[in-house]
Amino acid sequence: QVQLVESGGGLVQAGGSLRLSCAASGNTTMWFAMAWFRQAPGKAREFVSAIKWSDDEVTYYTDSVKGRFTISTDDTKNTLHLQMNSLKPEDTARYYCAAAMAWILPTDENEYIHWGQGTQVTVSS
């Protein structure tokens, strides 16, 4: 059974940094890609970043986080990370990791079939 567990969220002041992690367990051999999405209160869930599981060089970012966030995986390919720097109050949201078996549109949440429970990130001004 596949399980994704996020960690690393918290409260941080604007300009600060956080590093989110997503531990994957179960059969991940067929995974094609992983991603981070976020959802702020009262808003729809939105794409943040994605990475191709077999090639760390293939990454995608939403425009609002480019240059501030970095997605990566560890050498064992069992953990996904999101390094978040220069955080802004508008980054406040619950962050979810997700896994996809294939990609047509990496930013589309419907591509992702496994989801974690999320970790809360709150950025104070």
VMD Tcl script that builds the backbone (N, CA, C; Angstrom):
set m [mol new atoms 375]
animate dup $m
set s [atomselect $m all]
$s set {name element resname resid chain x y z} {
  {N N GLN 1 A 0.845 -1.187 0.000}
  {CA C GLN 1 A 0.000 0.000 0.000}
  {C C GLN 1 A 0.880 1.236 0.000}
  {N N VAL 2 A 0.617 2.131 -0.912}
  {CA C VAL 2 A 1.409 3.348 -1.033}
  {C C VAL 2 A 0.976 4.356 0.024}
  {N N GLN 3 A 1.948 4.969 0.651}
  {CA C GLN 3 A 1.659 5.995 1.642}
  {C C GLN 3 A 2.618 7.154 1.452}
  {N N LEU 4 A 2.092 8.369 1.525}
  {CA C LEU 4 A 2.891 9.587 1.457}
  {C C LEU 4 A 2.656 10.369 2.740}
  {N N VAL 5 A 3.738 10.736 3.410}
  {CA C VAL 5 A 3.630 11.453 4.670}
  {C C VAL 5 A 4.490 12.706 4.603}
  {N N GLU 6 A 3.825 13.861 4.679}
  {CA C GLU 6 A 4.531 15.135 4.629}
  {C C GLU 6 A 4.958 15.579 6.023}
  {N N SER 7 A 6.034 16.354 6.058}
  {CA C SER 7 A 6.512 16.941 7.311}
  {C C SER 7 A 7.280 18.211 6.987}
  {N N GLY 8 A 7.574 18.976 8.022}
  {CA C GLY 8 A 8.411 20.154 7.855}
  {C C GLY 8 A 7.679 21.475 7.836}
  {N N GLY 9 A 6.360 21.431 7.878}
  {CA C GLY 9 A 5.614 22.675 7.896}
  {C C GLY 9 A 5.747 23.383 9.233}
  {N N GLY 10 A 5.230 24.587 9.298}
  {CA C GLY 10 A 5.295 25.341 10.543}
  {C C GLY 10 A 4.994 26.798 10.324}
  {N N LEU 11 A 5.274 27.578 11.356}
  {CA C LEU 11 A 5.063 29.030 11.323}
  {C C LEU 11 A 6.414 29.704 11.132}
  {N N VAL 12 A 6.492 30.602 10.171}
  {CA C VAL 12 A 7.740 31.293 9.887}
  {C C VAL 12 A 7.425 32.737 9.510}
  {N N GLN 13 A 8.341 33.625 9.787}
  {CA C GLN 13 A 8.155 35.021 9.405}
  {C C GLN 13 A 8.455 35.209 7.915}
  {N N ALA 14 A 7.876 36.230 7.348}
  {CA C ALA 14 A 8.145 36.553 5.948}
  {C C ALA 14 A 9.650 36.727 5.742}
  {N N GLY 15 A 10.124 36.152 4.649}
  {CA C GLY 15 A 11.555 36.181 4.366}
  {C C GLY 15 A 12.293 34.960 4.864}
  {N N GLY 16 A 11.635 34.175 5.679}
  {CA C GLY 16 A 12.260 32.992 6.242}
  {C C GLY 16 A 12.200 31.797 5.300}
  {N N SER 17 A 12.656 30.648 5.800}
  {CA C SER 17 A 12.740 29.428 4.991}
  {C C SER 17 A 12.147 28.246 5.736}
  {N N LEU 18 A 11.661 27.302 4.960}
  {CA C LEU 18 A 11.225 26.020 5.475}
  {C C LEU 18 A 11.606 24.953 4.456}
  {N N ARG 19 A 11.801 23.740 4.938}
  {CA C ARG 19 A 12.085 22.610 4.049}
  {C C ARG 19 A 11.043 21.536 4.317}
  {N N LEU 20 A 10.200 21.307 3.326}
  {CA C LEU 20 A 9.182 20.276 3.441}
  {C C LEU 20 A 9.751 18.951 2.944}
  {N N SER 21 A 9.298 17.887 3.566}
  {CA C SER 21 A 9.683 16.546 3.133}
  {C C SER 21 A 8.440 15.698 2.967}
  {N N CYS 22 A 8.536 14.723 2.088}
  {CA C CYS 22 A 7.439 13.790 1.850}
  {C C CYS 22 A 8.044 12.395 1.763}
  {N N ALA 23 A 7.770 11.590 2.772}
  {CA C ALA 23 A 8.306 10.237 2.822}
  {C C ALA 23 A 7.352 9.294 2.110}
  {N N ALA 24 A 7.890 8.543 1.166}
  {CA C ALA 24 A 7.074 7.609 0.391}
  {C C ALA 24 A 7.352 6.187 0.828}
  {N N SER 25 A 6.306 5.428 0.972}
  {CA C SER 25 A 6.452 4.015 1.304}
  {C C SER 25 A 5.538 3.200 0.399}
  {N N GLY 26 A 5.859 1.909 0.296}
  {CA C GLY 26 A 5.101 1.073 -0.620}
  {C C GLY 26 A 5.824 0.943 -1.944}
  {N N ASN 27 A 5.134 0.478 -2.941}
  {CA C ASN 27 A 5.727 0.240 -4.251}
  {C C ASN 27 A 5.789 1.535 -5.063}
  {N N THR 28 A 6.979 2.104 -5.141}
  {CA C THR 28 A 7.152 3.354 -5.879}
  {C C THR 28 A 7.827 3.130 -7.222}
  {N N THR 29 A 8.076 1.893 -7.589}
  {CA C THR 29 A 8.853 1.602 -8.792}
  {C C THR 29 A 8.156 2.040 -10.070}
  {N N MET 30 A 6.831 2.112 -10.051}
  {CA C MET 30 A 6.088 2.477 -11.262}
  {C C MET 30 A 5.788 3.973 -11.326}
  {N N TRP 31 A 6.249 4.719 -10.327}
  {CA C TRP 31 A 5.953 6.143 -10.321}
  {C C TRP 31 A 6.721 6.856 -11.421}
  {N N PHE 32 A 6.088 7.837 -12.007}
  {CA C PHE 32 A 6.711 8.631 -13.062}
  {C C PHE 32 A 7.172 9.985 -12.546}
  {N N ALA 33 A 6.415 10.542 -11.636}
  {CA C ALA 33 A 6.732 11.885 -11.158}
  {C C ALA 33 A 6.080 12.132 -9.808}
  {N N MET 34 A 6.588 13.143 -9.124}
  {CA C MET 34 A 5.979 13.596 -7.877}
  {C C MET 34 A 5.850 15.106 -7.918}
  {N N ALA 35 A 4.972 15.613 -7.071}
  {CA C ALA 35 A 4.706 17.045 -7.101}
  {C C ALA 35 A 4.283 17.547 -5.735}
  {N N TRP 36 A 4.342 18.853 -5.601}
  {CA C TRP 36 A 3.779 19.564 -4.451}
  {C C TRP 36 A 2.637 20.436 -4.939}
  {N N PHE 37 A 1.537 20.373 -4.235}
  {CA C PHE 37 A 0.403 21.263 -4.432}
  {C C PHE 37 A 0.149 21.970 -3.105}
  {N N ARG 38 A -0.620 23.027 -3.148}
  {CA C ARG 38 A -0.989 23.723 -1.915}
  {C C ARG 38 A -2.407 24.226 -2.016}
  {N N GLN 39 A -3.006 24.387 -0.853}
  {CA C GLN 39 A -4.367 24.894 -0.794}
  {C C GLN 39 A -4.490 25.849 0.376}
  {N N ALA 40 A -4.831 27.089 0.061}
  {CA C ALA 40 A -5.072 28.101 1.073}
  {C C ALA 40 A -6.551 28.093 1.445}
  {N N PRO 41 A -6.895 28.574 2.631}
  {CA C PRO 41 A -8.297 28.583 3.041}
  {C C PRO 41 A -9.167 29.327 2.038}
  {N N GLY 42 A -10.260 28.683 1.637}
  {CA C GLY 42 A -11.193 29.325 0.732}
  {C C GLY 42 A -10.768 29.337 -0.721}
  {N N LYS 43 A -9.640 28.695 -1.011}
  {CA C LYS 43 A -9.144 28.689 -2.383}
  {C C LYS 43 A -8.999 27.263 -2.901}
  {N N ALA 44 A -8.950 27.151 -4.203}
  {CA C ALA 44 A -8.745 25.844 -4.812}
  {C C ALA 44 A -7.307 25.392 -4.636}
  {N N ARG 45 A -7.124 24.091 -4.667}
  {CA C ARG 45 A -5.762 23.554 -4.595}
  {C C ARG 45 A -5.010 23.953 -5.869}
  {N N GLU 46 A -3.748 24.354 -5.694}
  {CA C GLU 46 A -2.974 24.808 -6.845}
  {C C GLU 46 A -1.632 24.100 -6.918}
  {N N PHE 47 A -1.131 23.983 -8.119}
  {CA C PHE 47 A 0.161 23.364 -8.376}
  {C C PHE 47 A 1.277 24.263 -7.871}
  {N N VAL 48 A 2.301 23.648 -7.293}
  {CA C VAL 48 A 3.472 24.395 -6.836}
  {C C VAL 48 A 4.704 23.972 -7.633}
  {N N SER 49 A 4.995 22.677 -7.639}
  {CA C SER 49 A 6.208 22.206 -8.285}
  {C C SER 49 A 6.106 20.716 -8.535}
  {N N ALA 50 A 6.842 20.230 -9.540}
  {CA C ALA 50 A 6.850 18.806 -9.862}
  {C C ALA 50 A 8.228 18.383 -10.339}
  {N N ILE 51 A 8.517 17.106 -10.198}
  {CA C ILE 51 A 9.807 16.557 -10.600}
  {C C ILE 51 A 9.610 15.175 -11.180}
  {N N LYS 52 A 10.357 14.894 -12.248}
  {CA C LYS 52 A 10.295 13.568 -12.843}
  {C C LYS 52 A 11.084 12.609 -11.975}
  {N N TRP 53 A 10.473 11.488 -11.638}
  {CA C TRP 53 A 11.055 10.566 -10.666}
  {C C TRP 53 A 12.386 9.996 -11.152}
  {N N SER 54 A 12.497 9.723 -12.457}
  {CA C SER 54 A 13.692 9.076 -12.986}
  {C C SER 54 A 14.741 10.068 -13.469}
  {N N ASP 55 A 14.422 11.347 -13.461}
  {CA C ASP 55 A 15.361 12.338 -13.962}
  {C C ASP 55 A 15.149 13.632 -13.193}
  {N N ASP 56 A 16.012 13.847 -12.201}
  {CA C ASP 56 A 15.846 15.021 -11.336}
  {C C ASP 56 A 16.002 16.345 -12.069}
  {N N GLU 57 A 16.524 16.289 -13.284}
  {CA C GLU 57 A 16.709 17.531 -14.030}
  {C C GLU 57 A 15.398 18.064 -14.598}
  {N N VAL 58 A 14.396 17.217 -14.669}
  {CA C VAL 58 A 13.105 17.632 -15.214}
  {C C VAL 58 A 12.218 18.111 -14.072}
  {N N THR 59 A 12.082 19.418 -13.999}
  {CA C THR 59 A 11.288 20.020 -12.922}
  {C C THR 59 A 10.377 21.099 -13.483}
  {N N TYR 60 A 9.324 21.362 -12.743}
  {CA C TYR 60 A 8.372 22.402 -13.109}
  {C C TYR 60 A 8.048 23.208 -11.847}
  {N N TYR 61 A 7.826 24.506 -12.040}
  {CA C TYR 61 A 7.439 25.385 -10.939}
  {C C TYR 61 A 6.350 26.337 -11.406}
  {N N THR 62 A 5.443 26.639 -10.518}
  {CA C THR 62 A 4.522 27.708 -10.828}
  {C C THR 62 A 5.273 29.028 -10.761}
  {N N ASP 63 A 4.827 30.002 -11.528}
  {CA C ASP 63 A 5.586 31.239 -11.654}
  {C C ASP 63 A 5.833 31.938 -10.322}
  {N N SER 64 A 4.880 31.867 -9.426}
  {CA C SER 64 A 4.984 32.626 -8.178}
  {C C SER 64 A 6.072 32.099 -7.234}
  {N N VAL 65 A 6.587 30.891 -7.490}
  {CA C VAL 65 A 7.609 30.348 -6.595}
  {C C VAL 65 A 8.963 30.174 -7.286}
  {N N LYS 66 A 9.024 30.447 -8.568}
  {CA C LYS 66 A 10.286 30.304 -9.297}
  {C C LYS 66 A 11.362 31.189 -8.684}
  {N N GLY 67 A 12.543 30.592 -8.482}
  {CA C GLY 67 A 13.637 31.325 -7.882}
  {C C GLY 67 A 13.624 31.319 -6.374}
  {N N ARG 68 A 12.540 30.877 -5.769}
  {CA C ARG 68 A 12.443 30.821 -4.304}
  {C C ARG 68 A 12.338 29.395 -3.783}
  {N N PHE 69 A 11.652 28.531 -4.518}
  {CA C PHE 69 A 11.444 27.138 -4.097}
  {C C PHE 69 A 12.282 26.208 -4.966}
  {N N THR 70 A 12.739 25.120 -4.359}
  {CA C THR 70 A 13.484 24.100 -5.095}
  {C C THR 70 A 12.966 22.728 -4.720}
  {N N ILE 71 A 12.581 21.962 -5.729}
  {CA C ILE 71 A 12.102 20.602 -5.512}
  {C C ILE 71 A 13.258 19.629 -5.740}
  {N N SER 72 A 13.286 18.556 -4.956}
  {CA C SER 72 A 14.352 17.576 -5.106}
  {C C SER 72 A 13.910 16.247 -4.522}
  {N N THR 73 A 14.666 15.208 -4.861}
  {CA C THR 73 A 14.462 13.899 -4.253}
  {C C THR 73 A 15.778 13.446 -3.637}
  {N N ASP 74 A 15.717 12.539 -2.694}
  {CA C ASP 74 A 16.953 12.035 -2.115}
  {C C ASP 74 A 17.478 10.862 -2.948}
  {N N ASP 75 A 18.667 10.410 -2.623}
  {CA C ASP 75 A 19.321 9.385 -3.430}
  {C C ASP 75 A 18.560 8.070 -3.441}
  {N N THR 76 A 17.836 7.807 -2.390}
  {CA C THR 76 A 17.102 6.542 -2.325}
  {C C THR 76 A 15.796 6.606 -3.103}
  {N N LYS 77 A 15.432 7.821 -3.556}
  {CA C LYS 77 A 14.171 8.039 -4.269}
  {C C LYS 77 A 12.971 7.710 -3.402}
  {N N ASN 78 A 13.155 7.796 -2.103}
  {CA C ASN 78 A 12.038 7.535 -1.217}
  {C C ASN 78 A 11.498 8.791 -0.557}
  {N N THR 79 A 12.175 9.899 -0.741}
  {CA C THR 79 A 11.749 11.133 -0.099}
  {C C THR 79 A 11.794 12.289 -1.080}
  {N N LEU 80 A 10.726 13.057 -1.071}
  {CA C LEU 80 A 10.614 14.265 -1.879}
  {C C LEU 80 A 10.787 15.461 -0.966}
  {N N HIS 81 A 11.493 16.471 -1.446}
  {CA C HIS 81 A 11.705 17.668 -0.642}
  {C C HIS 81 A 11.236 18.905 -1.397}
  {N N LEU 82 A 10.920 19.934 -0.627}
  {CA C LEU 82 A 10.651 21.252 -1.197}
  {C C LEU 82 A 11.330 22.275 -0.302}
  {N N GLN 83 A 12.420 22.834 -0.781}
  {CA C GLN 83 A 13.107 23.899 -0.062}
  {C C GLN 83 A 12.434 25.217 -0.418}
  {N N MET 84 A 11.935 25.899 0.597}
  {CA C MET 84 A 11.193 27.132 0.370}
  {C C MET 84 A 11.940 28.276 1.030}
  {N N ASN 85 A 12.438 29.200 0.229}
  {CA C ASN 85 A 13.157 30.362 0.723}
  {C C ASN 85 A 12.384 31.635 0.425}
  {N N SER 86 A 12.758 32.692 1.088}
  {CA C SER 86 A 12.114 34.004 0.876}
  {C C SER 86 A 10.597 33.874 0.921}
  {N N LEU 87 A 10.119 33.227 1.938}
  {CA C LEU 87 A 8.681 32.973 2.047}
  {C C LEU 87 A 7.897 34.262 2.205}
  {N N LYS 88 A 6.694 34.243 1.638}
  {CA C LYS 88 A 5.799 35.395 1.670}
  {C C LYS 88 A 4.488 34.981 2.329}
  {N N PRO 89 A 3.762 35.945 2.890}
  {CA C PRO 89 A 2.468 35.596 3.490}
  {C C PRO 89 A 1.542 34.863 2.520}
  {N N GLU 90 A 1.640 35.183 1.245}
  {CA C GLU 90 A 0.769 34.518 0.269}
  {C C GLU 90 A 1.159 33.069 0.014}
  {N N ASP 91 A 2.272 32.612 0.580}
  {CA C ASP 91 A 2.634 31.198 0.513}
  {C C ASP 91 A 1.916 30.375 1.583}
  {N N THR 92 A 1.212 31.051 2.465}
  {CA C THR 92 A 0.487 30.350 3.522}
  {C C THR 92 A -0.554 29.419 2.918}
  {N N ALA 93 A -0.467 28.148 3.275}
  {CA C ALA 93 A -1.368 27.135 2.729}
  {C C ALA 93 A -1.034 25.785 3.355}
  {N N ARG 94 A -1.878 24.825 3.079}
  {CA C ARG 94 A -1.545 23.448 3.414}
  {C C ARG 94 A -0.892 22.850 2.173}
  {N N TYR 95 A 0.263 22.257 2.356}
  {CA C TYR 95 A 1.043 21.730 1.250}
  {C C TYR 95 A 0.917 20.207 1.202}
  {N N TYR 96 A 0.631 19.721 0.009}
  {CA C TYR 96 A 0.423 18.300 -0.206}
  {C C TYR 96 A 1.446 17.766 -1.203}
  {N N CYS 97 A 1.960 16.567 -0.953}
  {CA C CYS 97 A 2.747 15.908 -1.982}
  {C C CYS 97 A 1.875 14.875 -2.670}
  {N N ALA 98 A 2.233 14.578 -3.908}
  {CA C ALA 98 A 1.431 13.677 -4.716}
  {C C ALA 98 A 2.335 12.935 -5.692}
  {N N ALA 99 A 1.873 11.764 -6.123}
  {CA C ALA 99 A 2.644 10.941 -7.046}
  {C C ALA 99 A 1.800 10.592 -8.267}
  {N N ALA 100 A 2.459 10.582 -9.427}
  {CA C ALA 100 A 1.783 10.278 -10.691}
  {C C ALA 100 A 2.443 9.089 -11.377}
  {N N MET 101 A 1.635 8.323 -12.078}
  {CA C MET 101 A 2.147 7.190 -12.855}
  {C C MET 101 A 2.515 7.605 -14.267}
  {N N ALA 102 A 2.028 8.750 -14.692}
  {CA C ALA 102 A 2.318 9.246 -16.037}
  {C C ALA 102 A 2.047 10.740 -16.053}
  {N N TRP 103 A 2.557 11.410 -17.052}
  {CA C TRP 103 A 2.345 12.836 -17.214}
  {C C TRP 103 A 1.832 13.156 -18.598}
  {N N ILE 104 A 0.816 13.973 -18.656}
  {CA C ILE 104 A 0.480 14.693 -19.867}
  {C C ILE 104 A 0.638 16.178 -19.570}
  {N N LEU 105 A 0.049 16.593 -18.447}
  {CA C LEU 105 A 0.163 17.967 -18.002}
  {C C LEU 105 A 0.602 17.934 -16.544}
  {N N PRO 106 A 1.889 18.118 -16.267}
  {CA C PRO 106 A 2.411 17.973 -14.899}
  {C C PRO 106 A 1.743 18.858 -13.860}
  {N N THR 107 A 1.147 19.964 -14.294}
  {CA C THR 107 A 0.534 20.883 -13.350}
  {C C THR 107 A -0.896 20.507 -12.996}
  {N N ASP 108 A -1.441 19.500 -13.647}
  {CA C ASP 108 A -2.836 19.113 -13.451}
  {C C ASP 108 A -2.937 18.124 -12.302}
  {N N GLU 109 A -3.684 18.460 -11.266}
  {CA C GLU 109 A -3.776 17.578 -10.101}
  {C C GLU 109 A -4.421 16.245 -10.466}
  {N N ASN 110 A -5.183 16.196 -11.540}
  {CA C ASN 110 A -5.827 14.945 -11.939}
  {C C ASN 110 A -4.822 13.913 -12.450}
  {N N GLU 111 A -3.588 14.349 -12.734}
  {CA C GLU 111 A -2.544 13.426 -13.158}
  {C C GLU 111 A -2.032 12.585 -11.989}
  {N N TYR 112 A -2.284 13.007 -10.784}
  {CA C TYR 112 A -1.671 12.418 -9.600}
  {C C TYR 112 A -2.666 11.522 -8.877}
  {N N ILE 113 A -2.231 10.300 -8.587}
  {CA C ILE 113 A -3.161 9.320 -8.035}
  {C C ILE 113 A -2.919 9.015 -6.566}
  {N N HIS 114 A -1.750 9.380 -6.060}
  {CA C HIS 114 A -1.469 9.171 -4.639}
  {C C HIS 114 A -1.234 10.518 -3.985}
  {N N TRP 115 A -1.819 10.707 -2.831}
  {CA C TRP 115 A -1.734 11.996 -2.129}
  {C C TRP 115 A -1.440 11.773 -0.656}
  {N N GLY 116 A -0.679 12.705 -0.090}
  {CA C GLY 116 A -0.475 12.720 1.349}
  {C C GLY 116 A -1.561 13.529 2.037}
  {N N GLN 117 A -1.462 13.638 3.359}
  {CA C GLN 117 A -2.459 14.366 4.145}
  {C C GLN 117 A -2.142 15.853 4.254}
  {N N GLY 118 A -0.931 16.212 3.915}
  {CA C GLY 118 A -0.578 17.625 3.912}
  {C C GLY 118 A 0.138 18.077 5.167}
  {N N THR 119 A 0.833 19.196 5.043}
  {CA C THR 119 A 1.489 19.843 6.168}
  {C C THR 119 A 1.250 21.343 6.054}
  {N N GLN 120 A 0.940 21.978 7.170}
  {CA C GLN 120 A 0.546 23.389 7.167}
  {C C GLN 120 A 1.773 24.292 7.181}
  {N N VAL 121 A 1.759 25.265 6.298}
  {CA C VAL 121 A 2.782 26.306 6.256}
  {C C VAL 121 A 2.086 27.642 6.478}
  {N N THR 122 A 2.540 28.371 7.483}
  {CA C THR 122 A 1.977 29.681 7.783}
  {C C THR 122 A 3.106 30.698 7.811}
  {N N VAL 123 A 2.968 31.731 6.997}
  {CA C VAL 123 A 3.985 32.774 6.901}
  {C C VAL 123 A 3.386 34.069 7.433}
  {N N SER 124 A 3.974 34.591 8.483}
  {CA C SER 124 A 3.481 35.817 9.089}
  {C C SER 124 A 4.185 37.022 8.488}
  {N N SER 125 A 3.464 38.132 8.434}
  {CA C SER 125 A 4.041 39.354 7.842}
  {C C SER 125 A 4.759 40.188 8.874}
}
mol reanalyze $m
mol bondsrecalc $m
mol representation Tube
mol addrep $m
